[in-house]
Amino acid sequence: MSTPIRVLIVDDSALARRIISDAISRDDGIEVIGSASDVYIARDKIVRLRPDVITLDIEMPRMDGVQFLKRLMPQHPVPVIVVSALSKRGASITLDALASGAVDFVPKPSARSGDSLTAMADELAAKIRTAATTDVRKWRDRSFDRGRIAAGPKPRRQRTREVIAVGASTGGTVALTRIAQSLPSDIPGTVVVQHMPPVFTSMFADKLNGVSSVRVREARDGERLHTGLMLIAPGGLHTRVERRRGDYLIRVESGAPVSGHCPSVDVLMESVAQSAGARSIGVMLTGMGSDG
C-alpha cells in the first residue's frame, strides 16, 4: 500500500480549513497532517511536519500568500496549491502566486451547495496528486524580480499560413510566460488552452501581452488568426480553429467538458489537426488527467 500524500492546510478561516480538510480526507491517498491560520504558524509547521503538499489561501492577515511564497520557495521549496476566490482581485493575486512558485490553484466554490463543494473536493484531490509529483527544487535560491518586463513593438497583421496549438495545465502559467517573453514578432498564429476558469483567462492574457512582442489576448468567436498573435481560450468555453477561404477562424462556444475540462486541449488540437493538417504544430507543455 502506498504512503498517503501528507497535506498542510493554510487558511485564516476556520470554516474553510474544516471544509478543505473534510473534502480531501475522503481520498484514501491523502492525509491532512495539520492546519494553520496564518503563514507564521504555517512556517513553523512546514519545518516540523514536512508536508508533501500545501494548500494556501492567498488573502490573509499579517502576510499575504504571495509574499509568503516569495520567502518560502527559495528556502524550502514545497508544492503549493492556491485556493482562491473567483473574483478579479482573487484572479490577479492568484496569477502573482503562480509566478512566485505555486504549482496550481483551485477556485473556492461560490455557493455552499453540495454539488459545488463536491466538485471542488474532486478537483483539489486530483491536483494534490499531481502537485505531489512536481519537482519544485528549481525555486531554491531564486530571487524574485519585482520589475515589469517591457514588451517589444507589436507586429503588423498578416495572414498566417501555419497554426500553433498549445495545451497547458499545472505549471503552465509560468511556462507560458517564459515562452511569451521569447517569441519572435512574426510567429505563426497561436492558440492556447490553459486550464483556467472564467475571469482568470482574460487577466492572464493581459499579463502575457505586457511581457511579449506578440499580441496576446483572450480569444473571441469569429476572429481571424494572423501572424504575431497568441490567443488564450476563454475559461469555461471550448475554442476551435476552422479554415475558411484561406483564413483560420476562431470558434468559441459553450459545451460539456471534454476529457474532464472546458476549455479542452483535445478539442483545440483536434480542430487544428483537421483545419491546418501539416501546416500545424501541437505543443503540450503540462497536463492534467488525460486532456491533451
Solvent accessible surface area in square Angstrom, and as a share of the most:
residue,aa,sasa,rsa
1,M,226,1.01
2,S,99,0.64
3,T,114,0.66
4,P,44,0.28
5,I,26,0.13
6,R,73,0.27
7,V,0,0.00
8,L,0,0.00
9,I,0,0.00
10,V,1,0.00
11,D,1,0.01
12,D,60,0.31
13,S,43,0.28
14,A,67,0.52
15,L,66,0.33
16,A,16,0.12
17,R,49,0.18
18,R,138,0.50
19,I,41,0.21
20,I,5,0.03
21,S,28,0.18
22,D,69,0.36
23,A,9,0.07
24,I,0,0.00
25,S,60,0.39
26,R,166,0.61
27,D,32,0.17
28,D,124,0.64
29,G,20,0.20
30,I,9,0.04
31,E,81,0.36
32,V,38,0.22
33,I,34,0.17
34,G,18,0.17
35,S,40,0.26
36,A,3,0.03
37,S,41,0.26
38,D,13,0.07
39,V,3,0.01
40,Y,63,0.24
41,I,71,0.36
42,A,0,0.00
43,R,122,0.45
44,D,82,0.42
45,K,49,0.21
46,I,1,0.01
47,V,92,0.53
48,R,163,0.60
49,L,38,0.19
50,R,155,0.57
51,P,10,0.06
52,D,58,0.30
53,V,0,0.00
54,I,0,0.00
55,T,1,0.01
56,L,1,0.00
57,D,11,0.05
58,I,2,0.01
59,E,68,0.31
60,M,18,0.08
61,P,74,0.47
62,R,170,0.62
63,M,22,0.10
64,D,56,0.29
65,G,0,0.00
66,V,14,0.08
67,Q,63,0.28
68,F,12,0.05
69,L,0,0.00
70,K,49,0.21
71,R,144,0.52
72,L,15,0.07
73,M,0,0.00
74,P,21,0.13
75,Q,136,0.61
76,H,50,0.23
77,P,20,0.12
78,V,7,0.04
79,P,14,0.09
80,V,0,0.00
81,I,0,0.00
82,V,0,0.00
83,V,2,0.01
84,S,2,0.01
85,A,42,0.32
86,L,77,0.39
87,S,46,0.30
88,K,154,0.65
89,R,157,0.57
90,G,1,0.01
91,A,0,0.00
92,S,34,0.22
93,I,24,0.12
94,T,0,0.00
95,L,9,0.04
96,D,59,0.31
97,A,0,0.00
98,L,6,0.03
99,A,63,0.49
100,S,3,0.02
101,G,0,0.00
102,A,4,0.03
103,V,10,0.05
104,D,11,0.06
105,F,6,0.03
106,V,0,0.00
107,P,21,0.13
108,K,55,0.23
109,P,39,0.25
110,S,110,0.71
111,A,55,0.43
112,R,195,0.71
113,S,53,0.34
114,G,52,0.50
115,D,123,0.64
116,S,33,0.21
117,L,47,0.23
118,T,66,0.39
119,A,60,0.47
120,M,11,0.05
121,A,6,0.04
122,D,93,0.48
123,E,65,0.29
124,L,0,0.00
125,A,14,0.11
126,A,44,0.34
127,K,18,0.08
128,I,0,0.00
129,R,112,0.41
130,T,41,0.24
131,A,0,0.00
132,A,37,0.29
133,T,114,0.66
134,T,47,0.27
135,D,79,0.41
136,V,10,0.06
137,R,173,0.63
138,K,109,0.46
139,W,10,0.04
140,R,125,0.45
141,D,123,0.64
142,R,76,0.28
143,S,101,0.65
144,F,46,0.19
145,D,121,0.63
146,R,196,0.71
147,G,48,0.46
148,R,190,0.69
149,I,84,0.43
150,A,90,0.70
151,A,42,0.33
152,G,26,0.25
153,P,119,0.75
154,K,67,0.28
155,P,22,0.14
156,R,199,0.72
157,R,153,0.56
158,Q,104,0.46
159,R,149,0.55
160,T,2,0.01
161,R,148,0.54
162,E,65,0.29
163,V,0,0.00
164,I,25,0.13
165,A,1,0.01
166,V,11,0.06
167,G,0,0.00
168,A,0,0.00
169,S,6,0.04
170,T,12,0.07
171,G,31,0.30
172,G,0,0.00
173,T,11,0.06
174,V,23,0.13
175,A,30,0.23
176,L,0,0.00
177,T,42,0.24
178,R,111,0.41
179,I,57,0.29
180,A,0,0.00
181,Q,72,0.32
182,S,88,0.57
183,L,25,0.13
184,P,78,0.49
185,S,46,0.29
186,D,104,0.54
187,I,20,0.10
188,P,38,0.24
189,G,0,0.00
190,T,3,0.02
191,V,0,0.00
192,V,0,0.00
193,V,0,0.00
194,Q,5,0.02
195,H,21,0.10
196,M,9,0.04
197,P,26,0.16
198,P,72,0.45
199,V,55,0.32
200,F,0,0.00
201,T,0,0.00
202,S,42,0.27
203,M,47,0.21
204,F,5,0.02
205,A,0,0.00
206,D,96,0.50
207,K,79,0.33
208,L,1,0.00
209,N,51,0.26
210,G,12,0.11
211,V,24,0.14
212,S,1,0.01
213,S,32,0.21
214,V,0,0.00
215,R,66,0.24
216,V,5,0.03
217,R,47,0.17
218,E,51,0.23
219,A,5,0.04
220,R,135,0.49
221,D,85,0.44
222,G,32,0.31
223,E,23,0.10
224,R,143,0.52
225,L,5,0.02
226,H,13,0.06
227,T,24,0.14
228,G,0,0.00
229,L,0,0.00
230,M,3,0.01
231,L,0,0.00
232,I,0,0.00
233,A,0,0.00
234,P,12,0.07
235,G,6,0.06
236,G,32,0.31
237,L,59,0.30
238,H,6,0.03
239,T,0,0.00
240,R,77,0.28
241,V,3,0.02
242,E,64,0.29
243,R,121,0.44
244,R,116,0.42
245,R,227,0.83
246,G,23,0.22
247,D,22,0.11
248,Y,2,0.01
249,L,9,0.05
250,I,0,0.00
251,R,60,0.22
252,V,20,0.12
253,E,80,0.36
254,S,88,0.57
255,G,43,0.41
256,A,79,0.61
257,P,91,0.57
258,V,58,0.33
259,S,45,0.29
260,G,62,0.60
261,H,38,0.17
262,C,32,0.19
263,P,2,0.01
264,S,0,0.00
265,V,0,0.00
266,D,33,0.17
267,V,10,0.06
268,L,0,0.00
269,M,44,0.20
270,E,105,0.47
271,S,11,0.07
272,V,4,0.03
273,A,61,0.48
274,Q,156,0.69
275,S,21,0.14
276,A,11,0.08
277,G,37,0.36
278,A,112,0.87
279,R,102,0.37
280,S,28,0.18
281,I,109,0.56
282,G,55,0.53
283,V,51,0.29
284,M,73,0.33
285,L,52,0.26
286,T,41,0.24
287,G,38,0.36
288,M,16,0.07
289,G,79,0.76
290,S,91,0.59
291,D,3,0.01
292,G,51,0.49
